[in-house]
Amino acid sequence: MCPQRLVLEHVTSRWGVLVLIALDERSYRFSELRRALGRVSEKMLTQTLQTLERDGLVHRDAKPVIPPRVDYSLTDLGREVGAQVRALAEWTERRLGDVQKARQVYDEARS
């Protein structure tokens, strides 16, 4: 698989998009981020964060305290791609009505 395509898949995955948007606002502890995203399993969020960390987009800051404290934030690279993802999300919000209208026209033409 082409390396660019793999990074694009990570960034635009279901949870990747939401993690990047959330972390673009502020850093989160794991449990806070999970609550903010809603309906994501612990396993899926862990995998998503690890993938984005490996790609250099997310920074994991584990503090040696009891109980353990781990904070997640975006790196400079992550903030850059996060802005692009946020722009796409904002476009989707602005143009959702047009997309729904196009879907309705398409469906009616085929019924």
All heavy atoms as an XYZ file, in Angstrom:
901
protein
N       0.847     -1.184      0.000
C       0.000      0.000      0.000
C       0.892      1.246      0.000
O       1.904      1.296      0.682
C      -0.923     -0.010      1.223
C      -1.824      1.207      1.279
S      -2.935      1.259      2.705
C      -4.122      0.030      2.226
N       0.482      2.229     -0.722
C       1.179      3.508     -0.819
C       1.232      4.188      0.563
O       0.212      4.267      1.247
C       0.423      4.359     -1.832
S       0.767      6.087     -1.803
N       2.404      4.671      0.998
C       2.527      5.276      2.330
C       1.585      6.464      2.554
O       1.043      6.624      3.641
C       3.989      5.725      2.401
C       4.699      4.946      1.359
C       3.689      4.622      0.308
N       1.389      7.286      1.537
C       0.488      8.429      1.686
C      -0.936      7.974      1.933
O      -1.661      8.577      2.728
C       0.529      9.335      0.434
C       1.850     10.000      0.198
C       2.789      9.169     -0.656
O       2.633      7.967     -0.818
N       3.806      9.816     -1.196
N      -1.334      6.928      1.254
C      -2.693      6.410      1.418
C      -2.906      5.881      2.834
O      -3.970      6.064      3.423
C      -2.966      5.321      0.387
C      -4.381      4.833      0.415
C      -4.664      3.916     -0.724
N      -6.018      3.429     -0.624
C      -6.597      2.699     -1.545
N      -5.961      2.383     -2.646
N      -7.824      2.278     -1.386
N      -1.886      5.236      3.381
C      -1.979      4.703      4.733
C      -2.152      5.831      5.755
O      -3.008      5.751      6.638
C      -0.737      3.874      5.051
C      -0.772      3.051      6.321
C      -1.944      2.076      6.325
C       0.536      2.290      6.479
N      -1.371      6.899      5.615
C      -1.517      8.042      6.521
C      -2.904      8.662      6.359
O      -3.564      8.986      7.350
C      -0.414      9.096      6.279
C      -0.672     10.359      7.093
C       0.954      8.521      6.605
N      -3.348      8.792      5.133
C      -4.682      9.350      4.877
C      -5.757      8.490      5.527
O      -6.711      9.021      6.113
C      -4.918      9.478      3.371
C      -6.159     10.229      2.935
C      -6.151     11.662      3.452
C      -6.273     10.220      1.421
N      -5.608      7.177      5.478
C      -6.576      6.289      6.136
C      -6.578      6.492      7.643
O      -7.629      6.485      8.269
C      -6.283      4.832      5.791
C      -6.728      4.453      4.401
C      -6.542      2.969      4.100
O      -6.290      2.180      5.030
O      -6.660      2.614      2.920
N      -5.416      6.692      8.232
C      -5.342      6.912      9.675
C      -6.023      8.230     10.054
O      -6.781      8.288     11.021
C      -3.886      6.953     10.151
C      -3.155      5.668      9.959
N      -1.786      5.592     10.021
C      -3.581      4.402      9.696
C      -1.401      4.346      9.814
N      -2.474      3.607      9.602
N      -5.738      9.263      9.298
C      -6.267     10.595      9.600
C      -7.776     10.661      9.383
O      -8.484     11.307     10.149
C      -5.539     11.655      8.743
C      -6.230     13.005      8.804
C      -4.084     11.776      9.181
N      -8.258      9.981      8.357
C      -9.676     10.083      8.010
C     -10.507      8.903      8.510
O     -11.673      8.780      8.145
C      -9.870     10.214      6.486
O      -9.328      9.055      5.841
C      -9.200     11.474      5.967
N      -9.920      8.065      9.346
C     -10.705      6.956      9.898
C     -11.819      7.517     10.778
O     -11.777      8.674     11.209
C      -9.809      6.026     10.730
O      -9.405      6.670     11.925
N     -12.794      6.684     11.055
C     -13.963      7.113     11.845
C     -13.535      7.812     13.132
O     -13.991      8.900     13.446
C     -14.827      5.902     12.163
C     -16.002      6.230     13.039
C     -16.819      4.997     13.327
N     -17.992      5.342     14.121
C     -18.851      4.451     14.559
N     -18.684      3.186     14.272
N     -19.883      4.837     15.275
N     -12.658      7.181     13.893
C     -12.254      7.738     15.175
C     -11.068      8.683     15.039
O     -10.915      9.592     15.851
C     -11.973      6.616     16.177
C     -13.206      5.806     16.417
C     -13.432      4.515     16.046
C     -14.425      6.251     17.037
N     -14.701      4.125     16.400
C     -15.332      5.176     17.019
C     -14.838      7.456     17.605
C     -16.612      5.254     17.549
C     -16.117      7.536     18.136
C     -16.983      6.447     18.103
N     -10.246      8.507     14.015
C      -9.113      9.402     13.800
C      -9.552     10.840     13.625
O      -8.983     11.761     14.223
N     -10.563     11.051     12.820
C     -11.106     12.394     12.592
C     -11.567     13.012     13.906
O     -11.217     14.154     14.235
C     -12.281     12.347     11.583
C     -13.054     13.651     11.570
C     -11.785     12.012     10.193
N     -12.345     12.261     14.667
C     -12.905     12.793     15.910
C     -11.827     13.052     16.967
O     -11.901     14.037     17.705
C     -13.979     11.844     16.442
C     -15.182     11.663     15.508
C     -16.159     10.649     16.090
C     -15.875     12.980     15.241
N     -10.824     12.184     17.031
C      -9.713     12.394     17.967
C      -8.953     13.661     17.593
O      -8.647     14.494     18.457
C      -8.774     11.163     17.992
C      -7.443     11.504     18.660
C      -9.439      9.996     18.694
N      -8.645     13.835     16.320
C      -7.905     15.019     15.883
C      -8.680     16.305     16.167
O      -8.097     17.296     16.616
C      -7.560     14.916     14.394
C      -6.502     13.867     14.049
C      -6.458     13.634     12.547
C      -5.136     14.256     14.585
N      -9.962     16.288     15.940
C     -10.781     17.479     16.205
C     -10.824     17.764     17.703
O     -10.668     18.917     18.123
C     -12.192     17.315     15.612
C     -12.129     17.402     14.082
C     -13.145     18.380     16.154
C     -13.428     17.068     13.381
N     -11.021     16.733     18.516
C     -11.089     16.936     19.963
C      -9.757     17.447     20.511
O      -9.714     18.420     21.281
C     -11.481     15.637     20.664
N      -8.663     16.823     20.107
C      -7.354     17.229     20.621
C      -6.898     18.568     20.063
O      -6.015     19.206     20.632
C      -6.304     16.149     20.335
C      -6.466     14.846     21.112
C      -5.386     13.840     20.694
C      -6.439     15.084     22.616
N      -7.520     19.008     18.981
C      -7.215     20.329     18.434
C      -7.705     21.422     19.386
O      -7.181     22.526     19.397
C      -7.852     20.482     17.049
C      -7.350     21.696     16.303
O      -6.128     21.956     16.334
O      -8.170     22.402     15.693
N      -8.705     21.094     20.203
C      -9.256     22.057     21.156
C      -8.420     22.145     22.426
O      -8.226     23.220     22.979
C     -10.692     21.676     21.511
C     -11.634     21.760     20.321
C     -13.000     21.158     20.604
O     -13.256     20.724     21.746
O     -13.814     21.114     19.671
N      -7.943     20.966     22.932
C      -7.145     20.932     24.161
C      -6.605     19.526     24.369
O      -6.988     18.601     23.657
C      -7.983     21.352     25.375
C      -9.098     20.369     25.734
C      -9.843     20.837     26.973
N     -10.871     19.940     27.406
C     -10.706     18.954     28.293
N      -9.523     18.717     28.813
N     -11.725     18.202     28.659
N      -5.727     19.368     25.358
C      -5.246     18.030     25.683
C      -6.291     17.324     26.552
O      -7.102     17.978     27.214
C      -3.893     18.094     26.395
O      -4.034     18.730     27.631
N      -6.248     16.005     26.513
C      -7.214     15.185     27.256
C      -6.503     14.029     27.931
O      -5.535     13.494     27.384
C      -8.254     14.560     26.307
C      -9.369     15.451     25.880
C      -9.269     16.227     24.735
C     -10.559     15.500     26.596
C     -10.318     17.037     24.326
C     -11.614     16.303     26.191
C     -11.482     17.066     25.052
O     -12.518     17.856     24.647
N      -7.042     13.617     29.058
C      -6.695     12.319     29.615
C      -7.527     11.295     28.847
O      -8.547     11.624     28.238
C      -7.028     12.284     31.100
C      -6.128     13.209     31.905
C      -6.443     13.179     33.353
N      -5.965     11.901     33.914
C      -6.034     11.604     35.195
N      -6.545     12.462     36.061
N      -5.591     10.440     35.634
N      -7.089     10.029     28.892
C      -7.747      8.985     28.115
C      -9.246      8.925     28.395
O     -10.066      8.942     27.472
C      -7.097      7.623     28.399
C      -7.666      6.511     27.571
C      -7.143      6.219     26.330
C      -8.745      5.764     28.026
C      -7.673      5.201     25.555
C      -9.286      4.739     27.268
C      -8.743      4.461     26.027
N      -9.608      8.850     29.675
C     -11.027      8.692     30.027
C     -11.836      9.926     29.631
O     -12.994      9.802     29.213
C     -11.192      8.401     31.515
O     -10.583      9.412     32.283
N     -11.244     11.113     29.740
C     -11.938     12.340     29.320
C     -12.204     12.310     27.817
O     -13.293     12.663     27.357
C     -11.083     13.579     29.596
C     -10.889     13.978     31.009
C      -9.982     15.194     31.093
O      -8.899     15.195     30.486
O     -10.401     16.151     31.776
N     -11.188     11.904     27.075
C     -11.312     11.852     25.620
C     -12.367     10.836     25.218
O     -13.196     11.101     24.345
C      -9.965     11.511     24.987
C      -9.894     11.469     23.466
C     -10.330     12.794     22.855
C      -8.493     11.108     23.007
N     -12.374      9.707     25.876
C     -13.372      8.674     25.572
C     -14.783      9.192     25.812
O     -15.692      8.970     25.008
C     -13.103      7.425     26.413
C     -13.964      6.268     26.000
C     -13.494      4.975     26.601
N     -14.423      3.925     26.213
C     -14.848      2.992     27.032
N     -14.421      2.932     28.270
N     -15.699      2.099     26.599
N     -14.985      9.904     26.922
C     -16.308     10.478     27.205
C     -16.661     11.548     26.181
O     -17.809     11.645     25.738
C     -16.338     11.068     28.612
C     -16.572     10.056     29.700
C     -16.879     10.707     31.038
N     -15.830     11.606     31.509
C     -14.772     11.231     32.206
N     -14.615      9.964     32.526
N     -13.874     12.115     32.597
N     -15.685     12.369     25.803
C     -15.935     13.452     24.834
C     -16.348     12.898     23.472
O     -17.200     13.479     22.803
C     -14.697     14.334     24.693
N     -15.750     11.780     23.083
C     -16.070     11.197     21.776
C     -17.376     10.427     21.804
O     -18.131     10.444     20.841
C     -14.944     10.277     21.307
C     -13.583     10.926     21.098
C     -12.565      9.888     20.664
C     -13.669     12.052     20.096
N     -17.639      9.716     22.890
C     -18.869      8.937     22.996
C     -18.870      7.718     22.105
O     -18.364      7.739     20.991
N     -19.352      6.624     22.623
C     -19.575      5.368     21.889
C     -18.330      4.765     21.246
O     -18.439      4.008     20.296
C     -20.664      5.542     20.851
C     -21.992      5.958     21.480
C     -23.118      5.903     20.529
N     -23.429      4.488     20.269
C     -24.248      4.064     19.357
N     -24.865      4.919     18.587
N     -24.480      2.782     19.186
N     -17.158      5.103     21.726
C     -15.937      4.463     21.231
C     -15.464      3.494     22.312
O     -15.465      3.829     23.492
C     -14.831      5.496     20.885
C     -14.435      6.327     22.082
C     -13.623      4.802     20.278
N     -15.109      2.293     21.901
C     -14.628      1.315     22.871
C     -13.223      1.695     23.326
O     -12.487      2.404     22.627
C     -14.613     -0.088     22.264
O     -13.584     -0.187     21.295
N     -12.872      1.206     24.491
C     -11.528      1.464     25.022
C     -10.467      0.935     24.064
O      -9.464      1.593     23.791
C     -11.403      0.801     26.390
C     -10.130      1.142     27.119
C     -10.131      0.620     28.541
O     -11.173      0.669     29.210
O      -9.053      0.165     28.972
N     -10.708     -0.263     23.532
C      -9.757     -0.881     22.603
C      -9.592     -0.040     21.336
O      -8.466      0.197     20.873
C     -10.230     -2.287     22.238
C      -9.332     -2.998     21.252
C      -9.878     -4.361     20.889
C      -8.996     -5.012     19.835
N      -9.523     -6.291     19.377
N     -10.685      0.426     20.776
C     -10.618      1.191     19.530
C      -9.918      2.540     19.752
O      -9.118      2.974     18.921
C     -12.036      1.416     18.983
C     -12.067      1.905     17.565
S     -11.629      0.593     16.420
C     -10.118      1.193     15.764
N     -10.220      3.189     20.877
C      -9.575      4.466     21.165
C      -8.077      4.268     21.387
O      -7.263      5.050     20.887
C     -10.219      5.146     22.370
C      -9.646      6.512     22.742
C      -9.681      7.481     21.560
C     -10.393      7.094     23.925
N      -7.713      3.214     22.089
C      -6.296      2.907     22.313
C      -5.583      2.691     20.986
O      -4.503      3.252     20.745
C      -6.140      1.662     23.209
O      -6.728      1.939     24.482
C      -4.693      1.274     23.388
N      -6.170      1.894     20.102
C      -5.571      1.633     18.789
C      -5.438      2.914     17.973
O      -4.410      3.148     17.332
C      -6.398      0.613     18.016
C      -6.298     -0.789     18.555
C      -7.216     -1.759     17.821
O      -8.088     -1.363     17.046
N      -7.024     -3.040     18.067
N      -6.470      3.740     17.998
C      -6.450      4.990     17.234
C      -5.357      5.917     17.749
O      -4.579      6.475     16.967
C      -7.823      5.686     17.302
O      -8.808      4.802     16.753
C      -7.829      6.992     16.531
N      -5.278      6.071     19.069
C      -4.255      6.938     19.652
C      -2.853      6.419     19.351
O      -1.955      7.202     19.013
C      -4.469      7.077     21.160
C      -5.662      7.933     21.566
C      -5.980      7.739     23.046
C      -5.414      9.405     21.252
N      -2.649      5.117     19.446
C      -1.337      4.543     19.148
C      -0.952      4.758     17.689
O       0.192      5.093     17.385
C      -1.316      3.048     19.483
C      -1.294      2.772     20.960
C      -1.420      1.293     21.295
O      -1.853      0.480     20.467
N      -1.068      0.938     22.517
N      -1.901      4.585     16.796
C      -1.641      4.789     15.371
C      -1.272      6.243     15.089
O      -0.296      6.520     14.379
C      -2.877      4.384     14.538
O      -3.135      2.989     14.749
C      -2.660      4.641     13.062
N      -2.039      7.172     15.658
C      -1.768      8.591     15.436
C      -0.466      9.008     16.119
O       0.254      9.875     15.605
C      -2.946      9.437     15.920
C      -4.262      9.232     15.157
C      -5.387     10.024     15.809
C      -4.116      9.597     13.688
N      -0.144      8.391     17.236
C       1.130      8.669     17.905
C       2.286      8.167     17.035
O       3.287      8.866     16.852
C       1.168      7.998     19.279
C       2.434      8.284     20.054
C       2.498      7.572     21.394
O       1.622      6.735     21.703
O       3.460      7.857     22.132
N       2.152      6.988     16.500
C       3.189      6.420     15.628
C       3.410      7.299     14.399
O       4.536      7.446     13.926
C       2.803      5.001     15.209
C       3.859      4.326     14.365
C       3.537      2.855     14.151
N       4.610      2.223     13.406
C       4.515      1.874     12.137
N       3.395      2.058     11.460
N       5.549      1.306     11.527
N       2.345      7.878     13.878
C       2.442      8.764     12.708
C       2.978     10.146     13.069
O       3.127     10.996     12.192
C       1.075      8.911     12.025
C       0.648      7.657     11.282
O       1.508      6.785     11.012
O      -0.551      7.543     10.946
N       3.220     10.394     14.355
C       3.766     11.675     14.777
C       2.732     12.769     14.940
O       3.079     13.950     14.992
N       1.469     12.402     15.038
C       0.391     13.385     15.125
C      -0.070     13.635     16.554
O      -0.588     14.706     16.864
C      -0.800     12.929     14.271
C      -0.474     12.597     12.812
C      -1.711     12.076     12.095
C       0.115     13.785     12.101
N       0.085     12.634     17.405
C      -0.361     12.720     18.799
C       0.837     12.521     19.718
O       1.700     11.674     19.456
C      -1.454     11.658     19.083
C      -1.727     11.510     20.565
C      -2.744     12.024     18.350
N       0.867     13.304     20.784
C       1.898     13.170     21.816
C       1.253     12.546     23.050
O       0.206     13.004     23.504
C       2.486     14.533     22.173
C       3.420     14.484     23.330
N       4.662     13.902     23.252
C       3.284     14.923     24.605
C       5.261     13.993     24.431
N       4.443     14.605     25.270
N       1.894     11.502     23.572
C       1.428     10.817     24.785
C       2.376     11.194     25.908
O       3.568     10.913     25.841
C       1.431      9.308     24.563
C       0.948      8.500     25.729
C       1.037      6.996     25.397
N       0.458      6.203     26.445
C       1.112      5.750     27.503
N       2.401      6.019     27.650
N       0.504      5.020     28.416
N       1.844     11.830     26.942
C       2.645     12.273     28.074
C       2.239     11.480     29.311
O       1.201     11.754     29.920
C       2.444     13.772     28.307
C       3.307     14.326     29.419
O       4.339     13.701     29.752
O       2.942     15.382     29.962
N       3.051     10.459     29.656
C       2.779      9.615     30.820
C       3.573     10.155     32.007
O       4.795     10.225     31.959
C       3.168      8.174     30.524
N       2.860     10.532     33.046
C       3.506     11.075     34.246
C       3.657      9.958     35.281
O       2.713      9.213     35.527
C       2.685     12.228     34.804
C       2.642     13.411     33.853
C       1.812     14.543     34.404
C       1.790     15.774     33.547
N       1.658     15.587     32.143
N       4.828      9.849     35.898
C       5.073      8.768     36.859
C       4.490      9.079     38.236
O       5.200      9.364     39.193
C       6.606      8.703     36.908
C       7.037     10.107     36.619
C       6.008     10.665     35.673
N       3.185      9.063     38.315
C       2.488      9.309     39.580
C       1.538      8.147     39.845
O       1.273      7.336     38.964
C       1.707     10.653     39.544
C       2.658     11.826     39.425
C       0.682     10.666     38.426
N       1.027      8.099     41.049
C       0.047      7.069     41.394
C      -1.239      7.781     41.785
O      -1.218      8.620     42.684
C       0.561      6.180     42.541
C       1.819      5.466     42.078
C      -0.513      5.213     42.984
C       2.501      4.641     43.138
N      -2.370      7.500     41.152
C      -2.503      6.607     39.999
C      -1.855      7.234     38.761
O      -1.676      8.446     38.700
C      -4.017      6.480     39.826
C      -4.574      7.744     40.385
C      -3.641      8.154     41.497
N      -1.522      6.398     37.777
C      -0.861      6.900     36.568
C      -1.707      7.971     35.872
O      -2.931      7.886     35.854
C      -0.735      5.662     35.682
C      -0.908      4.510     36.592
C      -1.759      4.974     37.730
N      -1.038      8.956     35.340
C      -1.724     10.011     34.594
C      -1.099     10.097     33.208
O       0.114     10.266     33.079
C      -1.600     11.354     35.294
C      -2.301     12.461     34.527
C      -2.145     13.809     35.188
N      -2.697     14.845     34.318
C      -3.859     15.428     34.508
N      -4.603     15.098     35.536
N      -4.284     16.353     33.671
N      -1.943      9.957     32.200
C      -1.490     10.038     30.815
C      -2.338     11.095     30.116
O      -3.565     11.029     30.139
C      -1.614      8.681     30.083
C      -1.157      8.803     28.643
C      -0.821      7.607     30.818
N      -1.664     12.062     29.521
C      -2.344     13.110     28.762
C      -1.996     12.965     27.288
O      -0.861     12.604     26.941
C      -1.902     14.498     29.248
C      -2.369     14.796     30.651
O      -3.586     14.805     30.869
O      -1.511     15.007     31.523
N      -2.977     13.257     26.450
C      -2.782     13.215     25.003
C      -2.991     14.610     24.442
O      -3.921     15.318     24.830
C      -3.779     12.243     24.353
C      -3.535     10.815     24.742
C      -4.180     10.252     25.837
C      -2.641     10.027     24.035
C      -3.942      8.936     26.214
C      -2.397      8.706     24.402
C      -3.052      8.180     25.489
O      -2.808      6.886     25.854
N      -2.124     14.987     23.516
C      -2.233     16.280     22.848
C      -1.720     16.120     21.420
O      -1.146     15.076     21.067
C      -1.408     17.338     23.595
O      -0.050     16.957     23.631
N      -1.930     17.139     20.623
C      -1.437     17.105     19.249
C      -0.019     17.647     19.179
O       0.335     18.591     19.886
C      -2.334     17.939     18.328
C      -3.758     17.433     18.107
C      -4.503     18.354     17.154
C      -3.772     16.007     17.590
N       0.765     17.062     18.309
C       2.080     17.593     17.987
C       1.881     18.736     16.989
O       0.748     19.012     16.556
C       2.951     16.503     17.337
O       2.331     16.116     16.102
C       3.116     15.290     18.241
N       2.960     19.388     16.595
C       2.847     20.425     15.559
C       2.263     19.834     14.276
O       1.397     20.437     13.635
C       4.209     21.057     15.272
C       4.707     21.923     16.412
O       3.884     22.332     17.262
O       5.920     22.194     16.462
N       2.731     18.655     13.911
C       2.220     17.969     12.722
C       0.741     17.642     12.889
O      -0.062     17.800     11.964
C       3.033     16.696     12.501
C       2.955     15.988     11.165
C       3.364     16.896     10.022
C       3.844     14.751     11.193
N       0.377     17.209     14.092
C      -1.026     16.904     14.383
C      -1.914     18.124     14.326
O      -3.046     18.059     13.847
N      -1.408     19.268     14.818
C      -2.198     20.503     14.741
C      -2.411     20.927     13.283
O      -3.479     21.403     12.909
C      -1.535     21.622     15.543
C      -1.782     21.503     17.040
C      -1.310     22.725     17.807
N       0.148     22.816     17.838
C       0.929     22.151     18.670
N       0.397     21.320     19.534
N       2.234     22.302     18.641
N      -1.388     20.710     12.474
C      -1.507     21.058     11.057
C      -2.584     20.227     10.368
O      -3.466     20.755      9.695
C      -0.158     20.853     10.368
C      -0.149     21.274      8.918
C       1.205     21.065      8.260
O       2.225     20.932      8.975
O       1.229     21.035      7.019
N      -2.540     18.909     10.563
C      -3.551     18.057      9.932
C      -4.902     18.232     10.615
O      -5.948     18.158      9.968
C      -3.110     16.572      9.882
C      -3.222     15.900     11.229
C      -3.926     15.812      8.846
N      -4.895     18.513     11.916
C      -6.146     18.752     12.635
C      -6.915     19.930     12.066
O      -8.144     19.896     11.964
N      -6.190     20.975     11.671
C      -6.841     22.140     11.060
C      -7.502     21.758      9.737
O      -8.598     22.228      9.420
C      -5.825     23.258     10.846
N      -6.854     20.879      8.984
C      -7.429     20.431      7.704
C      -8.681     19.586      7.937
O      -9.690     19.740      7.245
C      -6.390     19.626      6.907
C      -5.139     20.381      6.580
C      -5.402     21.595      5.711
O      -6.180     21.539      4.754
N      -4.788     22.705      6.056
N      -8.608     18.704      8.924
C      -9.752     17.845      9.251
C     -10.912     18.693      9.772
O     -12.067     18.483      9.401
C      -9.334     16.770     10.277
C     -10.537     16.035     10.827
C      -8.354     15.797      9.643
N     -10.588     19.674     10.618
C     -11.630     20.565     11.147
C     -12.295     21.338     10.003
O     -13.518     21.500      9.979
C     -11.059     21.540     12.170
C     -12.129     22.468     12.751
C     -11.582     23.347     13.841
N     -11.216     22.609     15.032
C     -12.085     22.120     15.908
N     -13.375     22.277     15.730
N     -11.666     21.479     16.972
N     -11.511     21.811      9.036
C     -12.078     22.533      7.894
C     -13.043     21.640      7.118
O     -14.119     22.088      6.703
C     -10.957     23.042      6.979
N     -12.685     20.376      6.946
C     -13.573     19.439      6.261
C     -14.849     19.215      7.063
O     -15.955     19.203      6.503
C     -12.853     18.108      6.015
C     -13.660     17.035      5.299
C     -14.137     17.510      3.934
C     -12.833     15.763      5.173
N     -14.718     19.090      8.380
C     -15.898     18.908      9.241
C     -16.803     20.136      9.181
O     -18.034     20.005      9.123
C     -15.466     18.627     10.671
N     -16.213     21.319      9.177
C     -17.004     22.551      9.090
C     -17.695     22.663      7.740
O     -18.849     23.084      7.650
C     -16.118     23.763      9.369
C     -15.692     23.847     10.823
C     -14.605     24.882     11.079
O     -14.078     25.484     10.105
O     -14.261     25.079     12.263
N     -17.011     22.269      6.666
C     -17.631     22.268      5.339
C     -18.829     21.324      5.337
O     -19.896     21.658      4.816
C     -16.624     21.831      4.272
C     -17.254     21.729      2.910
C     -17.375     22.722      1.984
C     -17.892     20.573      2.340
N     -18.040     22.250      0.870
C     -18.367     20.942      1.065
C     -18.099     19.279      2.788
C     -19.036     20.042      0.234
C     -18.773     18.386      1.961
C     -19.231     18.774      0.697
N     -18.650     20.137      5.937
C     -19.730     19.154      5.995
C     -20.939     19.732      6.720
O     -22.082     19.554      6.277
C     -19.240     17.870      6.693
O     -18.107     17.380      5.999
C     -20.316     16.817      6.721
N     -20.673     20.418      7.828
C     -21.765     21.020      8.588
C     -22.483     22.092      7.758
O     -23.712     22.132      7.719
C     -21.209     21.634      9.874
C     -22.298     22.074     10.834
C     -21.713     22.549     12.156
O     -20.714     21.971     12.604
O     -22.283     23.501     12.726
N     -21.709     22.929      7.082
C     -22.299     24.000      6.262
C     -23.095     23.457      5.078
O     -24.111     24.024      4.698
C     -21.204     24.921      5.700
C     -20.688     25.973      6.607
C     -19.841     27.018      5.874
N     -18.939     26.486      4.870
C     -17.699     26.050      5.096
N     -17.208     26.056      6.303
N     -16.952     25.596      4.095
N     -22.609     22.388      4.469
C     -23.201     21.917      3.218
C     -24.066     20.670      3.371
O     -24.517     20.096      2.370
C     -22.080     21.635      2.210
C     -21.198     22.840      1.882
C     -21.976     24.022      1.335
N     -22.577     23.682      0.077
C     -22.483     24.363     -1.044
N     -21.835     25.492     -1.044
N     -23.049     23.951     -2.142
N     -24.340     20.267      4.593
C     -25.121     19.059      4.826
C     -26.489     19.129      4.148
O     -26.945     18.155      3.542
C     -25.291     18.788      6.322
C     -26.061     17.515      6.679
C     -25.371     16.281      6.095
C     -26.209     17.385      8.178
N     -27.127     20.268      4.203
C     -28.434     20.418      3.555
C     -28.362     20.147      2.058
O     -29.241     19.478      1.495
N     -27.321     20.638      1.410
C     -27.142     20.404     -0.029
C     -26.896     18.931     -0.327
O     -27.394     18.392     -1.325
C     -25.978     21.247     -0.562
C     -26.258     22.736     -0.452
O     -27.423     23.146     -0.638
O     -25.301     23.482     -0.173
N     -26.122     18.282      0.522
C     -25.852     16.852      0.340
C     -27.142     16.055      0.506
O     -27.450     15.170     -0.294
C     -24.762     16.363      1.323
C     -24.637     14.841      1.292
C     -23.423     17.023      1.019
N     -27.931     16.400      1.521
C     -29.190     15.690      1.742
C     -30.153     15.900      0.576
O     -30.847     14.969      0.159
C     -29.821     16.134      3.061
C     -29.058     15.633      4.262
C     -29.562     16.198      5.576
O     -29.987     17.353      5.644
N     -29.496     15.395      6.620
N     -30.181     17.107      0.042
C     -31.039     17.388     -1.115
C     -30.581     16.571     -2.324
O     -31.403     15.986     -3.036
C     -31.010     18.881     -1.440
C     -31.925     19.264     -2.566
C     -31.914     20.766     -2.809
C     -32.815     21.102     -3.977
N     -32.799     22.537     -4.284
N     -29.283     16.503     -2.561
C     -28.750     15.714     -3.675
C     -29.096     14.238     -3.516
O     -29.448     13.569     -4.492
C     -27.236     15.904     -3.777
N     -29.020     13.736     -2.298
C     -29.381     12.349     -2.041
C     -30.851     12.091     -2.346
O     -31.212     11.067     -2.924
C     -29.108     11.982     -0.585
C     -27.649     11.827     -0.251
C     -27.475     11.547      1.218
N     -26.078     11.359      1.565
C     -25.638     11.226      2.800
N     -26.494     11.254      3.813
N     -24.357     11.052      3.029
N     -31.685     13.043     -1.928
C     -33.116     12.888     -2.176
C     -33.393     12.880     -3.680
O     -34.152     12.039     -4.162
C     -33.882     14.028     -1.497
C     -35.387     13.913     -1.649
C     -36.117     15.040     -0.934
O     -35.520     15.903     -0.303
N     -37.433     15.028     -1.041
N     -32.798     13.767     -4.428
C     -32.976     13.829     -5.884
C     -32.508     12.508     -6.509
O     -33.183     11.938     -7.363
C     -32.224     15.024     -6.483
C     -32.156     14.948     -7.989
C     -32.893     16.336     -6.031
N     -31.366     12.041     -6.085
C     -30.807     10.782     -6.597
C     -31.760      9.625     -6.313
O     -32.067      8.832     -7.214
C     -29.443     10.533     -5.937
C     -28.785      9.242     -6.354
C     -27.908      9.210     -7.423
C     -29.029      8.056     -5.669
C     -27.285      8.037     -7.807
C     -28.420      6.872     -6.039
C     -27.556      6.869     -7.122
O     -26.948      5.684     -7.486
N     -32.210      9.524     -5.048
C     -33.101      8.413     -4.662
C     -34.421      8.460     -5.421
O     -34.953      7.434     -5.850
C     -33.356      8.433     -3.149
C     -32.105      8.080     -2.351
O     -31.128      7.538     -2.923
O     -32.103      8.355     -1.118
N     -34.984      9.669     -5.585
C     -36.260      9.810     -6.293
C     -36.113      9.434     -7.764
O     -37.035      8.863     -8.360
C     -36.786     11.238     -6.149
C     -37.318     11.528     -4.749
C     -37.661     12.988     -4.530
O     -37.468     13.831     -5.461
O     -38.121     13.318     -3.424
N     -34.988      9.736     -8.354
C     -34.760      9.404     -9.761
C     -34.645      7.903     -9.982
O     -34.875      7.419    -11.087
C     -33.499     10.102    -10.262
N     -34.287      7.179     -8.966
C     -34.111      5.734     -9.087
C     -35.284      4.913     -8.541
O     -35.234      3.701     -8.548
C     -32.818      5.309     -8.399
C     -31.658      5.533     -9.360
C     -30.383      5.905     -8.681
N     -29.349      6.262     -9.627
C     -29.241      7.427    -10.227
N     -30.110      8.363    -10.005
N     -28.256      7.690    -11.058
N     -36.318      5.596     -8.034
C     -37.464      4.828     -7.547
C     -38.554      4.698     -8.565
O     -38.617      5.267     -9.550
C     -38.095      5.401     -6.304
O     -37.650      6.542     -5.791
